[in-house]
Amino acid sequence: MSTHALTANRAPAARGSRAKGLLRSPFPVWAALFVNVLAFSGLPTVFPIPTTVGQLITQGSLILAFLLALMANRAGVMRPNVFLVLLSLLAVVALMVSIHNEFIFGSTFRACRLIGFIAVLWLLTPWWGRSDLALLRSHIWCLRTVVGTVLVGAVLAPGAAFSFEGRLSGALWPVPPTQVAHYAAVLLGCTVVLWLGGALRGRTALLTLAITAAALIGAHTRTALIAMIVGLVVGAASMFVGHARVRRASAVLGVIAVIGVSLFSPLLVDWFWRGQSAEEAAQLTGRTKVWTEILGLQRSSLEQAFGSGLSNKSFNGLSIDNNWLAVYLDQGWFGVALVALLLLVLIFLAVMHRRGVRRAAALFLITYCLVASITETGLGDASPYLLDLVAAASLLAAPAGDERWR
């Protein structure tokens, strides 16, 4: 047989082998989970997407994620995991409460979705603690894809992309500005931490930073920016002693920050205030009014303890925009305590973990979610913020088998 024929025969075999390898990796599963929590708003898009179709894609991707997880983890191996045990307890209690909700169908559906979401996460536990950062890299690729599509949409249809108060949103897929900023900020922060730790090449990091910075500025969301900065400070501080690159970069960024604030302070102040008055800013764009109503709500002792079931995170038609009040409303003080315990467990694991890029990336994600929880929701439900925490937890998990550190 000729060399050409041998090469031709090997090519399909190689492609088939790569396809099987991809299906046995966590990336397709994580991508399906990411689509499941991808925001779908009513903002205009280049190609109109009916609400029914959008919901079918996002909600149906959870079933796809479960099937892909079974293909990747054929033996059904599940590693012991305190983080997921606590999350599972939260979901089971949420289901028990949701079946007594006034809107029983919607509330029970959300609780069942959360249980299915966590079941997929259990099937991904064999990839927790791996030295190749499998779940974090999958998360980063999903973030790159979403942010990339947002910027492509802005080029193709700038009118649709900036239709929401002049802030960048998704024109190919209707991602609201707050979520665009969230994806961009997490991607930017993870990129910086990985580069500082020597786990990412300089060119890749520079290109990613340029793209994400444009998206973050265009989305004009203060919460994401502040949470990212605080998270980066915490993550970089954890590597300050053992990494010379972190010390050099901190010094350079400090000088740039001082010069930038000195030269562009009026523009920075205008961008930060976003045309609001001092009173509007003090009320966090009207959020505190909703928070006051929730805190003054009369509830039974049982509802105070366990909530009234999972909701769409709104109150009297207005968004709650605070994770802790949303959890209190849906899952009561039990839910608040359990979510706080989840964060405390992650912080404890991060403190006890060996110094390095894995701990730094985990600290960035934990800090980001903690700061963002003041004006965002999602830590007690299936959401991008929960995926951020899962990625952080996977970095802090003990290596299994041949993945253990020497």
C-alpha positions in Angstrom: 0.0 0.0 0.0 1.3 3.5 -0.9 2.3 6.1 1.6 -0.5 8.3 0.4 -3.1 5.6 1.0 -1.7 4.9 4.5 -1.9 8.6 5.4 -5.5 8.8 4.0 -6.5 5.8 6.2 -4.9 7.2 9.3 -6.5 10.6 9.0 -10.1 9.5 9.7 -8.9 7.3 12.5 -7.0 10.2 14.1 -10.1 12.4 13.8 -12.2 9.7 15.4 -9.8 9.3 18.2 -9.8 13.1 18.8 -13.6 13.1 18.8 -13.7 10.3 21.4 -11.1 12.0 23.5 -13.2 15.3 23.4 -16.3 13.4 24.5 -14.5 11.8 27.4 -13.2 15.2 28.6 -15.1 17.6 30.9 -15.1 20.4 28.3 -18.4 19.5 26.4 -20.1 18.9 29.8 -19.0 22.3 31.1 -20.0 24.0 27.9 -23.5 22.6 28.1 -23.8 23.6 31.8 -22.6 27.1 30.8 -25.3 27.4 28.1 -27.8 26.3 30.7 -27.1 29.3 32.9 -26.4 31.7 30.0 -28.6 34.8 30.4 -31.4 35.2 27.9 -33.0 38.6 28.0 -35.5 40.4 25.7 -32.9 42.7 24.2 -32.8 43.1 20.4 -30.5 40.8 18.4 -29.2 40.7 14.9 -31.3 37.6 14.2 -34.5 37.7 16.3 -34.6 34.7 18.7 -38.1 33.7 20.0 -38.3 33.4 23.7 -39.5 29.9 23.5 -36.6 28.9 21.3 -34.1 30.6 23.6 -35.5 28.9 26.7 -35.6 25.6 24.9 -31.9 25.9 24.1 -30.8 27.0 27.6 -33.0 24.6 29.5 -32.5 21.7 27.2 -28.7 22.0 27.5 -29.0 20.6 31.1 -30.2 17.3 29.7 -27.4 17.4 27.2 -24.9 18.1 29.9 -26.2 15.1 31.9 -25.8 12.8 28.9 -22.4 14.1 28.1 -21.3 13.7 31.7 -22.4 10.0 31.6 -20.4 9.6 28.4 -17.3 11.2 29.9 -17.6 9.4 33.2 -18.9 6.0 32.1 -18.1 4.3 35.4 -20.2 6.9 37.3 -17.3 7.6 39.6 -18.0 10.3 42.2 -15.4 11.5 44.6 -16.2 12.6 48.1 -16.8 16.3 48.2 -17.9 18.5 51.1 -18.7 21.5 48.8 -21.1 19.4 46.7 -22.6 17.7 49.8 -23.6 21.1 51.2 -24.9 22.2 47.8 -26.9 19.0 47.5 -28.5 19.6 50.9 -29.4 23.2 49.8 -31.1 21.8 46.6 -33.0 19.1 48.4 -34.4 21.4 51.0 -35.2 23.9 48.3 -37.3 21.3 46.5 -39.1 20.3 49.7 -40.1 24.0 50.2 -40.8 24.7 46.5 -43.6 22.2 46.2 -45.6 24.4 48.7 -44.9 27.6 46.8 -47.8 29.7 45.5 -46.4 29.3 42.0 -45.7 25.6 42.4 -44.9 24.7 38.8 -42.2 27.4 38.3 -40.7 27.0 41.8 -40.6 23.2 41.6 -39.1 23.3 38.1 -36.3 25.6 39.3 -35.6 23.3 42.3 -35.5 20.2 40.0 -33.2 22.0 37.6 -30.8 22.8 40.5 -30.8 19.2 41.6 -30.1 18.1 38.0 -27.3 20.7 37.7 -25.7 19.4 40.9 -26.0 15.8 39.7 -23.9 16.8 36.7 -21.3 18.4 38.9 -21.1 15.2 40.9 -20.2 13.3 37.7 -17.4 15.9 37.1 -15.7 15.3 40.4 -13.1 12.9 38.9 -11.6 16.0 37.2 -11.4 18.0 40.4 -7.9 18.7 41.7 -6.2 17.8 38.5 -2.9 19.5 37.7 -4.0 20.5 34.2 -6.7 22.8 35.7 -9.3 21.0 33.5 -12.5 22.7 34.8 -10.9 26.1 35.1 -9.6 26.0 31.5 -13.1 24.8 30.3 -14.6 27.7 32.2 -12.2 30.1 30.5 -12.9 28.8 27.1 -16.6 29.3 27.6 -16.0 32.8 28.8 -13.9 33.6 25.8 -16.6 32.3 23.5 -19.3 34.4 25.0 -17.3 37.6 25.3 -16.1 37.0 21.7 -19.6 36.7 20.4 -20.6 39.8 22.2 -17.8 41.8 20.6 -18.6 40.3 17.1 -22.2 41.3 17.6 -21.1 44.9 18.5 -19.2 45.0 15.2 -22.0 43.6 13.1 -24.9 45.5 14.8 -23.7 48.3 17.1 -27.2 49.7 17.3 -28.5 46.5 18.8 -25.4 45.9 20.9 -25.7 49.3 22.6 -29.5 49.6 22.7 -29.6 49.3 26.5 -28.8 52.8 27.8 -25.7 52.9 25.6 -24.2 49.9 27.5 -22.7 46.8 25.6 -25.0 43.8 25.5 -25.1 40.7 23.3 -26.4 41.3 19.8 -26.0 37.6 18.6 -27.4 36.2 21.9 -29.3 38.6 24.2 -26.9 38.8 27.1 -27.6 41.8 29.3 -24.8 44.3 30.1 -24.4 43.2 33.7 -23.7 39.6 32.6 -21.4 40.8 29.8 -19.4 42.6 32.4 -19.5 39.6 34.7 -18.1 37.3 32.0 -15.5 39.8 30.9 -14.4 40.6 34.5 -14.0 36.9 35.5 -12.1 36.1 32.2 -9.8 39.1 32.7 -9.1 38.3 36.3 -8.4 34.6 35.6 -6.2 35.5 32.7 -4.1 37.9 34.8 -3.7 35.4 37.6 -2.7 32.5 35.3 -0.2 34.8 33.6 1.2 36.0 36.9 1.6 32.3 37.9 3.3 31.4 34.7 0.5 29.1 33.5 -0.4 31.2 30.5 1.7 32.6 27.6 2.2 36.3 27.3 0.7 36.7 23.8 -2.4 34.7 24.7 -2.8 36.8 27.9 -2.3 40.1 26.1 -4.9 39.3 23.4 -7.4 38.2 26.0 -6.8 41.2 28.1 -7.4 43.6 25.2 -10.7 41.9 24.3 -12.0 41.6 27.8 -11.1 45.1 28.8 -13.0 46.5 25.8 -16.1 44.4 26.8 -15.8 45.4 30.4 -15.6 49.1 29.7 -18.4 48.9 27.1 -20.7 47.1 29.5 -20.3 49.9 32.0 -21.0 47.9 35.1 -19.4 49.0 38.4 -20.1 45.9 40.4 -18.1 43.7 38.0 -15.2 46.1 37.9 -14.9 46.6 41.7 -15.3 42.8 42.3 -12.6 42.1 39.8 -10.1 44.6 41.2 -10.7 43.3 44.8 -10.4 39.7 43.6 -7.1 40.4 41.7 -5.6 42.1 44.8 -6.4 39.1 46.9 -5.3 36.6 44.3 -2.0 38.4 43.5 -1.3 39.0 47.2 -1.4 35.2 47.7 1.5 34.8 45.2 3.4 38.0 46.1 6.1 36.2 48.2 6.9 33.3 45.9 6.6 34.9 42.4 9.0 37.6 41.2 6.6 38.3 38.3 3.9 39.3 40.7 6.1 41.7 42.5 7.3 43.3 39.3 3.8 43.5 37.8 2.4 45.0 41.1 5.0 47.8 41.0 4.4 48.6 37.3 0.6 48.5 37.8 0.9 50.8 40.8 2.8 53.4 38.8 0.4 53.1 35.9 -2.6 53.5 38.2 -1.2 56.6 39.9 -0.4 58.2 36.5 -3.8 57.2 35.0 -5.8 58.6 37.9 -3.8 61.8 37.8 -4.3 62.3 34.1 -7.8 60.9 33.5 -9.6 61.4 36.9 -12.5 63.5 35.4 -13.2 60.8 32.8 -12.9 58.0 35.4 -15.3 59.8 37.7 -17.8 60.4 34.9 -17.6 56.8 33.9 -18.1 55.6 37.5 -21.1 57.8 38.3 -22.7 56.9 35.0 -24.7 60.1 34.9 -26.4 59.5 38.3 -26.9 61.9 41.1 -25.4 61.3 44.6 -28.8 60.2 45.9 -29.3 57.6 43.1 -25.8 56.3 43.7 -26.4 56.0 47.4 -29.6 54.0 46.7 -27.5 51.7 44.4 -29.8 52.7 41.4 -33.0 52.1 43.4 -32.0 48.7 44.7 -32.2 49.7 48.4 -35.9 50.4 48.0 -36.6 46.8 47.1 -34.2 45.6 49.9 -36.1 47.7 52.5 -39.4 46.1 51.4 -38.0 42.6 51.7 -36.6 43.3 55.1 -40.0 44.6 56.3 -41.9 41.7 54.9 -44.1 39.9 57.4 -43.5 36.1 57.1 -44.3 33.1 59.2 -41.6 31.4 61.4 -41.4 28.5 58.9 -40.9 30.9 55.9 -38.3 32.8 57.8 -36.5 29.5 58.5 -36.8 27.8 55.1 -38.1 30.4 52.7 -41.0 30.1 50.2 -39.2 28.2 47.4 -37.1 29.1 44.4 -38.2 32.2 42.5 -37.1 34.2 39.5 -35.2 36.5 42.0 -37.7 39.3 41.8 -40.0 40.9 44.4 -43.2 42.7 43.4 -42.0 42.8 39.8 -38.6 44.3 40.6 -35.2 42.6 40.6 -33.8 41.9 44.0 -30.2 42.3 43.0 -28.7 41.0 46.2 -27.8 37.4 46.7 -28.3 37.3 50.4 -31.8 38.8 50.4 -32.8 36.6 47.4 -31.6 33.5 49.2 -33.4 34.6 52.4 -36.6 35.1 50.4 -36.4 31.8 48.6 -34.6 29.5 51.2 -34.8 31.4 54.4 -32.2 31.7 57.1 -31.3 28.0 56.4 -30.3 28.9 52.9 -28.4 32.0 54.0 -26.4 30.0 56.5 -25.7 27.2 54.1 -24.5 29.6 51.3 -22.3 31.4 53.9 -20.9 28.0 55.0 -20.1 27.1 51.4 -18.1 30.3 51.1 -16.4 29.7 54.4 -15.4 26.1 53.4 -13.9 27.4 50.2 -12.0 30.2 52.1 -10.7 27.7 54.6 -9.6 25.3 51.8 -7.8 28.2 50.1 -6.0 29.3 53.2 -4.9 25.7 53.9 -3.9 25.0 50.2 -0.3 25.3 49.2 0.8 28.6 47.7 0.6 28.8 43.9 -1.5 29.7 40.9 -4.3 27.3 41.8 -4.8 28.9 45.2 -4.5 32.4 43.6 -7.1 31.6 40.9 -9.5 30.1 43.5 -9.1 33.1 45.8 -9.8 35.5 42.9 -13.1 33.6 42.0 -14.2 33.3 45.6 -13.5 37.0 46.3 -15.2 38.1 43.1 -18.4 36.2 43.9 -18.4 37.4 47.5 -18.1 41.1 46.5 -20.5 40.7 43.6 -23.1 39.1 45.8 -23.9 42.5 47.2 -25.7 43.6 44.0 -26.0 40.3 42.1 -27.9 37.0 42.7 -27.0 33.4 41.9 -25.0 31.8 44.7 -28.0 29.8 45.9 -29.2 28.6 42.5 -27.9 27.4 39.1 -26.1 30.4 37.7 -22.8 31.6 36.2 -21.8 32.7 39.7 -22.3 29.1 41.0 -20.1 27.9 38.1 -17.4 30.4 39.2 -17.5 28.9 42.7 -17.4 25.3 41.4 -14.3 26.2 39.3 -12.7 27.6 42.4 -13.7 24.5 44.4 -12.2 22.2 41.8 -8.8 24.0 42.1 -8.8 23.5 45.8 -9.7 19.8 45.8 -7.1 17.2 46.8 -5.5 15.5 43.7 -6.7 11.9 43.1 -4.5 9.0 42.2 -1.7 9.8 39.7 -2.6 13.5 39.9 -1.2 13.8 43.4 1.7 16.3 43.8 5.1 14.8 44.4 
